[in-house]
Amino acid sequence: MFANSRAVFSAQNAPHPDLSAVLARHRDREFQKPMAACNHAAFLEAHRRWRSVAPDAPLVLDSGCGVGWSTVLLARRYPMCFVLGVDQSARRLQRDKSRLGVMPENLAFIRADLTDFWRELAGAGVRLHRHYLLYPNPWPKPAHLRRRWHAHPVFPAMLQLGGLLTCRSNWEPYIEELALCLRWSGYAPVAGIHAPEETSITTPFERKYHASGQILWSLRCDLESGAKEGA
Ligand SMILES: C[S@@+](CC[C@H](N)C(=O)[O-])C[C@H]1O[C@@H](n2cnc3c(N)ncnc32)[C@H](O)[C@@H]1O
């Protein structure tokens, strides 16, 4: 069951032809979807936990953390930071974590929709130290382009959060498209193949894809250095 994950199949094998037009539209128009009260409450709770445990600690965000393995590993890797693992699935967040050992104190798991949560953080002027986006749903059907984070109207708010962004995917076009959107937004992403090591931050999806012999793609981008002029 474990090592039998099939590679992503799609009619799209390269960046989507509409990508630059979609990015430009989202850059020029504010994302106006009203924010849900539950996501505002989740943001307030996250802020309270962060400030009560480690008021001055830089923030690391594990967006779409799933069952939270990576959140725990990140909290251990960055003991001087506070780590938020955010996911919309209560079922995943509540999954038993006892196999991960003693839970670090510098983390919180928050159930929220990132399309609101990122805007809440950006609206409050929060800047991240690190931002992890590990194996986001690839939405590989060409018609689902706008569901991918870089082609979603929330993308400009995500960029506003800053920090060193790390994204990994088992679908190369996702990383290629994200890299293009970052370049078009004035940043300098570095993308390549990700080879998991014993010491790397890993997730259940990464383990499954790796055990199934799939190539894993990775992107890193410093969003702190700001957009280049003229971009
Ligand atoms: C493919 S899973 C990857 C989970 C984990 N990062 C891993 O690698 O094991 C994608 C995760 O993103 C979460 N997700 C998708 N859209 C989301 C949204 N709008 N807000 C919050 N979480 C979301 C899903 O619930 C799911 O847990």
The ligand as a Tripos MOL2 file, in Angstrom:
@<TRIPOS>MOLECULE
LIG
   27    29     1     0     0
SMALL
NO_CHARGES

@<TRIPOS>ATOM
      1 C1         -1.2810   16.7620   -0.4800 C.3       1 LIG1
      2 S1         -1.5850   17.2140    1.1550 S.3       1 LIG1
      3 C2          0.0510   17.4910    1.7960 C.3       1 LIG1
      4 C3          0.0810   17.4590    3.2900 C.3       1 LIG1
      5 C4          1.4840   17.5620    3.9030 C.3       1 LIG1
      6 N1          2.1110   18.8190    3.6250 N.3       1 LIG1
      7 C5          2.3500   16.4250    3.4420 C.2       1 LIG1
      8 O1          3.2180   16.6430    2.6070 O.co2     1 LIG1
      9 O2          2.1470   15.3070    3.9230 O.co2     1 LIG1
     10 C6         -2.1890   18.8830    0.9790 C.3       1 LIG1
     11 C7         -2.7240   19.4550    2.2720 C.3       1 LIG1
     12 O3         -3.1320   20.7990    2.0480 O.3       1 LIG1
     13 C8         -4.3310   21.0270    2.7690 C.3       1 LIG1
     14 N2         -5.0450   22.1340    2.1190 N.ar      1 LIG1
     15 C9         -5.4490   22.1980    0.8150 C.ar      1 LIG1
     16 N3         -6.0690   23.3720    0.5800 N.ar      1 LIG1
     17 C10        -6.0580   24.0590    1.7570 C.ar      1 LIG1
     18 C11        -6.5600   25.3260    2.1640 C.ar      1 LIG1
     19 N4         -7.2160   26.1220    1.3180 N.pl3     1 LIG1
     20 N5         -6.3600   25.7080    3.4320 N.ar      1 LIG1
     21 C12        -5.7220   24.8970    4.3180 C.ar      1 LIG1
     22 N6         -5.2230   23.6830    3.9930 N.ar      1 LIG1
     23 C13        -5.3930   23.2690    2.7380 C.ar      1 LIG1
     24 C14        -5.0800   19.7090    2.6920 C.3       1 LIG1
     25 O4         -6.0460   19.5710    3.7260 O.3       1 LIG1
     26 C15        -3.9410   18.7080    2.8030 C.3       1 LIG1
     27 O5         -3.6890   18.3310    4.1490 O.3       1 LIG1
@<TRIPOS>BOND
     1     1     2 1
     2     2     3 1
     3     2    10 1
     4     3     4 1
     5     4     5 1
     6     5     6 1
     7     5     7 1
     8     7     8 2
     9     7     9 1
    10    10    11 1
    11    11    12 1
    12    11    26 1
    13    12    13 1
    14    13    14 1
    15    13    24 1
    16    14    15 ar
    17    14    23 ar
    18    15    16 ar
    19    16    17 ar
    20    17    18 ar
    21    17    23 ar
    22    18    19 1
    23    18    20 ar
    24    20    21 ar
    25    21    22 ar
    26    22    23 ar
    27    24    25 1
    28    24    26 1
    29    26    27 1
@<TRIPOS>SUBSTRUCTURE
     1 LIG1         1 GROUP 0 **** ****
